[in-house]
Amino acid sequence: MALPAVTMYATGWCPYCARARALLDRRGIAWTEIDVESEPAKRAEMIARSGRRTVPQIWIGETHVGGSDDLHELERRGELDRLLGR
Ligand SMILES: N[C@@H](CCC(=O)N[C@@H](CS)C(=O)NCC(=O)O)C(=O)O
């Protein structure tokens, strides 16, 4: 079965986005990034989907993980691999 896709709404300059990217890179997890700065409609979509205004906002498949701190907390609890189906 295909692994769930990881999607991150982000901006290029945001330090929390950089922290999230670094964790995904370190764990060898591929993701699709949506730049909410170059695509303003995507920022509105992110807010509608997550109810949050800060970047990054991260999804694993259809599961909303939250921001960088939430991603790190999942990793700390050892739950990231389970959500990723690996
Ligand atoms: N706890 C959040 C913090 C995210 C955050 O503060 N992001 C900044 C950019 S690095 C932001 O979106 N600031 C705009 C705002 O607070 O409205 C996380 O870990 O993702």
PDBQT file of the ligand as one rigid body, heavy atoms in Angstrom, charges set to zero:
ROOT
HETATM    1  N1  LIG A 101       4.357  26.688  17.376  1.00  0.00    +0.000 N 
HETATM    2  C1  LIG A 101       4.292  26.951  15.955  1.00  0.00    +0.000 C 
HETATM    3  C2  LIG A 101       4.880  28.341  15.693  1.00  0.00    +0.000 C 
HETATM    4  C3  LIG A 101       4.781  28.738  14.222  1.00  0.00    +0.000 C 
HETATM    5  C4  LIG A 101       5.060  30.201  13.991  1.00  0.00    +0.000 C 
HETATM    6  O1  LIG A 101       5.086  31.021  14.933  1.00  0.00    +0.000 OA
HETATM    7  N2  LIG A 101       5.273  30.525  12.722  1.00  0.00    +0.000 N 
HETATM    8  C5  LIG A 101       5.504  31.882  12.342  1.00  0.00    +0.000 C 
HETATM    9  C6  LIG A 101       6.474  31.945  11.184  1.00  0.00    +0.000 C 
HETATM   10  S1  LIG A 101       7.999  31.144  11.544  1.00  0.00    +0.000 SA
HETATM   11  C7  LIG A 101       4.216  32.515  11.871  1.00  0.00    +0.000 C 
HETATM   12  O2  LIG A 101       3.434  31.909  11.167  1.00  0.00    +0.000 OA
HETATM   13  N3  LIG A 101       4.003  33.770  12.274  1.00  0.00    +0.000 N 
HETATM   14  C8  LIG A 101       2.870  34.524  11.821  1.00  0.00    +0.000 C 
HETATM   15  C9  LIG A 101       1.810  34.613  12.860  1.00  0.00    +0.000 C 
HETATM   16  O3  LIG A 101       2.077  34.266  14.029  1.00  0.00    +0.000 OA
HETATM   17  O4  LIG A 101       0.687  35.016  12.509  1.00  0.00    +0.000 OA
HETATM   18  C10 LIG A 101       5.022  25.842  15.195  1.00  0.00    +0.000 C 
HETATM   19  O5  LIG A 101       5.796  25.106  15.831  1.00  0.00    +0.000 OA
HETATM   20  O6  LIG A 101       4.780  25.675  13.998  1.00  0.00    +0.000 OA
ENDROOT
TORSDOF 0
